[in-house]
Amino acid sequence: MPGAPTVKPQTRRITEPRVCRTAKAQALRTVEARTCRTLKARVRPTVKAMAPTTAGDQVPTITMLRRPGHFTARPGLFITQPSTGDFLSVRGGDVVFVRPPDASRETPDTFWKLRVNDIYRGEKKPYRDQYFLLGTWYYAREDLQDVTLSDGFDRKEIVTILDEMELLSSNHQDVISSSTVEDACRLYNLDTKGRSSLTGEIPHDRWYSRFNLNITFCQGKALGFIEGLDDICSCHYPHNPRVVQERFCGSCCKWFHFECCRPNPDSPSSPSRLIDRILTIPCARGKLHKSQHDWELTGTAQNLDLIRTWYQENPDASDRLVKDKMEEISFEFFRLSMQDLTEKRLCPVCGTEL
């Protein structure tokens, strides 16, 4: 056969089973995947069976998806949700929950999260009429137990830095079968540098992402680097955004930890007019109040900008109109902010009042 390797007769063993190298490698990967748990099963260069629903389910590699005539790209896909039987629309850019091989549908907290990049339909056997998703994985803090980090932080520190609802976007690409998709995942992107987040408020029980994990695989080990960890405050030490308060400096265009800011010995007294008290609320985010609220993660800037813009258009507004506007935006937000965010601080870099 043209292109077949030449085998010397004297070195050929008659008793050797006639199994091709590809099949051997596939069997080896299957055995390795069965012996691994959680992340170890995920970090294989090619995950051959993520969570097959039938014994014959097979998952192609990324290279195989790009073979002309074998697979065709699709703009979207309707998937029947196993738990409810409803149809789920999946398109490129969506984030979905993926059921791991060792997880049941009764434990959704253990599901993996994948951002879908492309959708393919098999045109030839053994993948004919099957749909596959090419995407990149998100990593939770418990997924980092088998990743060697090269950014100077150990795993104990990472657990305190990352929130329990926080995910790391990554460059780890993989192919999964559409049969392993359980549901859509609503994921928020948290801008750690900007003054105001464009995503609006982030509920405290929803997934969000602020850092990127650059991961590589070398000799069976996963090596990772979390980008952006040291680009925070003047101390360059990251934090859990739900347990630490930050203040924003408009002059430096940067967020600083509340404890890193200097106390203001000449802090003025609280103004008498309601609108003046509102406009002196600092631009802050993080742990702002005793109980959790949806606006804490993204900060006070968005609501403050709304009422500041309104007041510029209505400079002669009475306290009654101001209260009506507070009700329209969020009266609870303004009440708690004027109550809990009264302490002024100075920027540790330029000395601006925060």
C-alpha positions as CSV (number, residue, x, y, z in Angstrom):
1,M,0.0,0.0,0.0
2,P,1.5,3.4,-1.0
3,G,2.8,5.3,2.0
4,A,2.8,2.3,4.3
5,P,5.9,1.9,6.5
6,T,8.4,-0.8,5.4
7,V,8.7,-3.6,7.9
8,K,11.8,-5.9,7.8
9,P,10.7,-9.5,7.7
10,Q,13.3,-10.6,10.3
11,T,12.1,-8.2,12.9
12,R,8.4,-8.8,12.4
13,R,6.7,-10.9,15.1
14,I,3.9,-13.1,14.0
15,T,2.3,-13.2,17.4
16,E,2.0,-9.4,17.6
17,P,-1.6,-8.3,17.5
18,R,-2.4,-6.2,14.4
19,V,-3.4,-3.0,16.1
20,C,-2.4,0.3,14.6
21,R,-0.5,2.9,16.6
22,T,-3.4,5.3,16.6
23,A,-5.6,2.7,18.2
24,K,-3.0,1.9,20.8
25,A,-2.6,5.6,21.6
26,Q,-6.3,5.9,21.9
27,A,-6.6,3.0,24.2
28,L,-3.8,4.3,26.3
29,R,-5.5,7.7,26.6
30,T,-8.8,6.0,27.6
31,V,-7.0,4.1,30.4
32,E,-5.3,7.2,31.6
33,A,-8.6,9.2,31.6
34,R,-10.3,6.5,33.7
35,T,-7.6,6.5,36.3
36,C,-7.7,10.3,36.7
37,R,-10.1,12.3,38.7
38,T,-11.4,15.9,38.3
39,L,-8.8,18.1,36.5
40,K,-6.4,15.3,35.6
41,A,-9.0,13.8,33.3
42,R,-9.4,17.3,31.8
43,V,-5.9,18.3,31.1
44,R,-5.1,15.5,28.6
45,P,-4.0,16.9,25.3
46,T,-7.0,15.1,23.7
47,V,-9.9,14.2,25.8
48,K,-11.5,11.3,23.9
49,A,-14.6,10.7,26.0
50,M,-15.7,13.7,28.1
51,A,-19.0,12.2,29.2
52,P,-20.5,9.9,26.5
53,T,-24.2,9.1,26.7
54,T,-23.7,5.9,24.8
55,A,-21.0,3.3,24.6
56,G,-20.3,4.2,21.0
57,D,-19.8,7.9,21.5
58,Q,-16.5,9.2,20.3
59,V,-15.0,12.7,20.3
60,P,-12.7,13.8,17.4
61,T,-9.5,15.8,18.0
62,I,-9.2,19.5,17.1
63,T,-7.1,18.6,14.0
64,M,-9.8,16.1,12.8
65,L,-12.4,18.8,12.9
66,R,-10.6,20.8,10.3
67,R,-10.4,18.0,7.7
68,P,-12.2,19.0,4.6
69,G,-15.3,17.0,4.0
70,H,-15.3,15.3,7.3
71,F,-17.0,18.0,9.4
72,T,-19.0,21.1,8.5
73,A,-19.2,24.3,10.7
74,R,-22.6,25.3,12.0
75,P,-23.7,28.7,13.2
76,G,-25.8,27.3,16.0
77,L,-27.4,24.2,17.5
78,F,-30.5,23.2,19.5
79,I,-29.8,20.8,22.3
80,T,-32.4,18.9,24.4
81,Q,-31.7,19.5,28.0
82,P,-31.5,16.2,29.9
83,S,-33.0,17.5,33.1
84,T,-36.1,19.3,31.7
85,G,-36.5,18.2,28.1
86,D,-36.5,21.8,26.9
87,F,-34.6,23.0,23.9
88,L,-31.3,24.9,24.6
89,S,-30.0,27.2,21.8
90,V,-26.2,27.2,21.7
91,R,-24.1,29.5,19.5
92,G,-20.5,30.6,19.3
93,G,-19.6,32.8,22.3
94,D,-22.0,31.1,24.7
95,V,-20.9,29.6,28.0
96,V,-22.3,26.2,28.8
97,F,-22.3,23.7,31.7
98,V,-20.6,20.4,30.8
99,R,-21.1,17.2,32.7
100,P,-17.8,15.5,33.7
101,P,-17.5,11.7,33.3
102,D,-17.8,11.0,37.0
103,A,-20.6,13.5,37.9
104,S,-24.3,12.9,38.0
105,R,-27.0,15.3,36.9
106,E,-27.9,15.6,40.6
107,T,-24.6,17.5,41.4
108,P,-24.6,20.6,39.1
109,D,-22.0,22.3,41.3
110,T,-19.4,19.9,39.9
111,F,-20.1,20.7,36.2
112,W,-17.4,22.2,34.1
113,K,-17.8,25.5,32.2
114,L,-16.9,25.9,28.6
115,R,-17.0,28.9,26.3
116,V,-18.1,27.7,22.9
117,N,-16.0,28.9,19.9
118,D,-17.3,26.8,17.0
119,I,-19.9,24.1,16.4
120,Y,-19.3,21.2,14.0
121,R,-21.5,18.4,12.5
122,G,-19.9,15.1,11.5
123,E,-20.4,14.2,7.8
124,K,-18.5,10.8,7.7
125,K,-18.4,7.7,9.9
126,P,-17.9,7.3,12.8
127,Y,-19.1,10.9,13.5
128,R,-21.9,11.2,10.9
129,D,-24.8,13.3,12.1
130,Q,-23.2,14.0,15.5
131,Y,-22.5,17.5,16.8
132,F,-19.4,18.6,18.5
133,L,-18.4,21.9,20.3
134,L,-14.9,23.4,20.1
135,G,-14.3,25.7,23.0
136,T,-12.0,26.9,25.8
137,W,-12.3,25.8,29.4
138,Y,-12.9,28.0,32.5
139,Y,-11.1,27.0,35.7
140,A,-12.5,27.4,39.2
141,R,-10.1,27.7,42.2
142,E,-10.5,24.0,43.0
143,D,-9.5,23.1,39.5
144,L,-6.0,24.5,40.1
145,Q,-5.0,21.7,42.5
146,D,-3.2,19.9,39.6
147,V,-1.8,23.1,37.9
148,T,1.7,24.3,38.8
149,L,1.5,28.1,38.9
150,S,4.5,30.1,37.9
151,D,3.4,33.6,39.2
152,G,4.8,33.3,42.7
153,F,1.6,32.4,44.4
154,D,1.0,29.1,46.1
155,R,-2.3,27.2,46.1
156,K,-3.2,28.3,49.6
157,E,-2.9,32.0,48.5
158,I,-4.9,31.4,45.4
159,V,-7.8,30.0,47.4
160,T,-7.9,33.3,49.4
161,I,-7.5,35.4,46.3
162,L,-10.2,33.8,44.2
163,D,-13.9,34.0,45.1
164,E,-16.0,30.8,45.2
165,M,-18.1,32.0,42.3
166,E,-15.1,33.2,40.3
167,L,-13.8,31.5,37.1
168,L,-10.5,31.9,35.2
169,S,-10.8,32.1,31.5
170,S,-8.0,30.1,29.8
171,N,-6.4,29.2,26.5
172,H,-7.1,25.5,27.1
173,Q,-9.0,24.3,24.0
174,D,-10.9,21.1,23.8
175,V,-13.6,19.3,21.8
176,I,-16.7,17.9,23.5
177,S,-19.8,16.1,22.4
178,S,-23.0,18.1,22.3
179,S,-24.6,15.3,24.4
180,T,-22.5,16.4,27.5
181,V,-24.0,19.9,27.6
182,E,-26.4,20.3,30.5
183,D,-27.4,23.9,30.5
184,A,-26.4,27.5,29.6
185,C,-24.2,29.3,32.1
186,R,-24.7,33.1,32.7
187,L,-21.2,34.4,33.1
188,Y,-20.3,38.0,33.9
189,N,-17.0,39.7,33.0
190,L,-15.6,41.9,35.8
191,D,-13.4,44.7,34.7
192,T,-10.7,45.1,37.3
193,K,-9.2,48.3,35.8
194,G,-12.1,50.5,34.7
195,R,-13.9,52.9,37.0
196,S,-17.3,51.5,36.1
197,S,-18.2,48.0,34.9
198,L,-20.1,47.8,31.6
199,T,-21.9,44.6,32.7
200,G,-24.0,46.3,35.4
201,E,-24.6,44.7,38.8
202,I,-23.3,41.1,39.3
203,P,-25.6,39.0,41.6
204,H,-23.7,37.4,44.5
205,D,-24.8,33.9,43.4
206,R,-23.7,34.2,39.8
207,W,-20.4,33.2,38.1
208,Y,-18.0,35.9,37.0
209,S,-14.5,36.1,35.6
210,R,-11.8,38.8,35.9
211,F,-8.4,37.0,35.2
212,N,-7.0,34.8,32.4
213,L,-5.1,31.6,33.0
214,N,-2.4,30.9,30.4
215,I,-1.9,27.2,30.6
216,T,0.5,24.8,28.8
217,F,1.0,21.1,29.0
218,C,4.6,19.7,29.2
219,Q,5.4,16.0,29.8
220,G,2.1,15.2,31.3
221,K,2.1,18.3,33.7
222,A,0.0,21.4,33.6
223,L,1.9,24.7,33.9
224,G,-0.2,27.9,34.5
225,F,0.3,31.6,34.8
226,I,-2.6,33.8,35.9
227,E,-2.4,37.1,34.0
228,G,-3.1,40.4,35.8
229,L,-2.7,39.3,39.4
230,D,0.0,41.9,40.2
231,D,-1.6,44.8,38.3
232,I,-3.7,45.8,41.4
233,C,-3.2,48.6,43.9
234,S,0.2,50.0,44.8
235,C,1.0,46.9,46.8
236,H,0.6,44.7,43.7
237,Y,-1.1,42.0,45.8
238,P,-4.4,40.6,44.6
239,H,-7.4,40.0,46.8
240,N,-10.8,38.4,47.0
241,P,-13.2,41.1,45.7
242,R,-16.0,40.1,48.1
243,V,-13.9,40.5,51.3
244,V,-11.8,43.6,50.6
245,Q,-12.9,47.2,49.9
246,E,-11.3,49.3,47.2
247,R,-11.3,53.0,46.3
248,F,-10.8,54.4,42.8
249,C,-8.5,57.3,42.2
250,G,-9.6,59.4,39.2
251,S,-6.2,61.1,38.9
252,C,-4.3,57.8,38.8
253,C,-7.2,55.9,37.0
254,K,-6.5,53.0,39.3
255,W,-8.1,51.0,42.1
256,F,-6.4,50.9,45.6
257,H,-7.1,48.7,48.6
258,F,-8.9,50.7,51.4
259,E,-6.2,49.7,53.9
260,C,-3.4,50.8,51.5
261,C,-4.9,54.3,51.3
262,R,-3.8,56.9,53.8
263,P,-6.3,58.3,56.4
264,N,-7.5,61.9,55.7
265,P,-7.0,64.0,58.8
266,D,-8.8,67.0,57.3
267,S,-11.9,65.2,56.3
268,P,-14.7,67.8,56.0
269,S,-18.0,67.4,57.8
270,S,-21.1,65.9,56.1
271,P,-23.0,68.5,54.0
272,S,-26.5,69.4,54.9
273,R,-28.2,69.1,51.4
274,L,-29.3,65.6,50.3
275,I,-27.8,65.9,46.8
276,D,-24.5,67.1,48.2
277,R,-24.3,64.1,50.6
278,I,-25.0,61.8,47.6
279,L,-22.3,63.3,45.5
280,T,-19.7,62.9,48.2
281,I,-20.2,59.1,48.2
282,P,-16.8,57.7,47.1
283,C,-16.2,55.5,44.1
284,A,-15.8,52.2,45.9
285,R,-16.3,48.5,45.4
286,G,-15.8,45.2,47.2
287,K,-16.9,44.6,50.8
288,L,-18.9,47.8,51.3
289,H,-21.6,46.7,53.7
290,K,-22.2,44.1,56.4
291,S,-24.5,42.1,54.2
292,Q,-23.9,41.2,50.5
293,H,-25.5,43.3,47.8
294,D,-25.4,43.0,44.0
295,W,-23.8,46.4,43.4
296,E,-20.8,45.7,45.6
297,L,-18.7,43.7,43.1
298,T,-18.9,46.3,40.3
299,G,-18.9,49.3,42.7
300,T,-20.8,52.5,43.3
301,A,-19.7,54.3,40.1
302,Q,-22.6,53.3,37.9
303,N,-25.4,54.5,40.2
304,L,-23.5,57.6,41.1
305,D,-23.0,58.5,37.4
306,L,-26.8,58.1,36.8
307,I,-27.8,60.5,39.5
308,R,-24.9,62.9,38.8
309,T,-26.0,63.1,35.1
310,W,-29.6,63.7,36.2
311,Y,-28.6,66.5,38.6
312,Q,-26.6,68.3,35.9
313,E,-29.8,68.4,33.9
314,N,-31.9,69.4,36.9
315,P,-29.6,71.7,39.0
316,D,-32.6,73.3,40.9
317,A,-34.2,69.9,41.9
318,S,-35.6,69.8,45.4
319,D,-34.9,67.2,48.0
320,R,-38.3,65.6,47.1
321,L,-37.3,65.2,43.5
322,V,-33.9,63.9,44.6
323,K,-35.6,61.2,46.7
324,D,-37.8,60.2,43.8
325,K,-34.7,59.8,41.6
326,M,-33.1,57.7,44.4
327,E,-36.2,55.5,44.4
328,E,-36.0,55.1,40.7
329,I,-32.3,54.0,40.7
330,S,-32.1,52.2,44.0
331,F,-33.0,53.8,47.3
332,E,-31.3,51.0,49.3
333,F,-28.1,51.6,47.5
334,F,-28.0,55.3,48.4
335,R,-29.2,54.8,51.9
336,L,-26.5,52.2,52.7
337,S,-23.7,54.1,50.8
338,M,-24.4,57.4,52.8
339,Q,-24.4,55.3,56.0
340,D,-21.4,53.0,55.5
341,L,-19.0,54.9,53.2
342,T,-18.5,58.1,55.2
343,E,-14.7,57.6,55.9
344,K,-12.6,59.4,53.4
345,R,-9.1,58.3,52.4
346,L,-6.1,59.7,50.4
347,C,-4.6,58.0,47.4
348,P,-1.3,56.4,48.4
349,V,0.3,57.6,45.1
350,C,-1.0,61.2,44.4
351,G,-2.8,62.1,47.6
352,T,-6.2,62.7,46.0
353,E,-9.1,62.4,48.4
354,L,-11.0,59.1,47.8
